[in-house]
Amino acid sequence: MGRFSDLLPRVIVAAVLAALLGVALYLGGWIFSVVVYLAAVLVYYELYRLVAFKFSIVSFFAGLVALSVAFWTRSVSLTVLLLAIFGLANYMMGFSVKEAFVLISVVVFVMFPAYITIKLREESLFLLIYVMVCNWSADTFAYFFGKLFGRHRIFTKVSKGKTLEGYIGAILGSAVVGGVLGYYGGYNPLVAAAVGGYIGFFAQVGDLVESALKREKGVKDSGKLLPGHGGMLDRVDSILLSLPAFWVVKDLMGG
């Protein structure tokens, strides 16, 4: 059981989060929007701390304003304007142009998946659940395949614990779960399985991106909010990429 010593707190926290999210998903409307917004704010805070060359309260809150206005208004023109102002303000506060653009990208990286989450909930509750379950399946299968069969280390410069077996397990697990969900949802199970594997692949890429950021910063977790999981970013890192990746496929397939 030693290799699974961290499993119990992970399962408990995941179960609580899943229950809360399930209620919010079912209720929808402003309640779901508030839940997504609060999660986005926490992710933005943790991501800002990871990538900022120096933490500036003024800069942080300026980015939070841009994120909040973009989330609640969904106005593209206003969002672009606020992001430009945010970048200029960072430059005037002493950040380099490169640093200012990095901080702008933090806001966009959080804002885009949050927007897609709300949009997808409005269009199809099933598809949003499908993406989330495929994503969680990828994380779960990656964990167990890595623990049980992991032999070949990959991406060691990013994370020492990543194995080829874990990544294969993530994609296969997400594909199988996606196919089953697609079948019961009235979709072609083979197409749903292929999209599930696609989601699993990008879920692992998202996890790698966060691992690289943490490695650069020299920290193990993005925060200490969730026992067994670290911070909120540690819990949703994979979906930050897999959700937009699914949105692209959905648009291409006209779904």
Helices and strands as residue ranges (DSSP letters): G 2-4, H 7-27, H 29-51, H 57-73, H 76-92, H 97-123, H 125-149, H 164-184, H 189-217, H 232-236, H 239-252
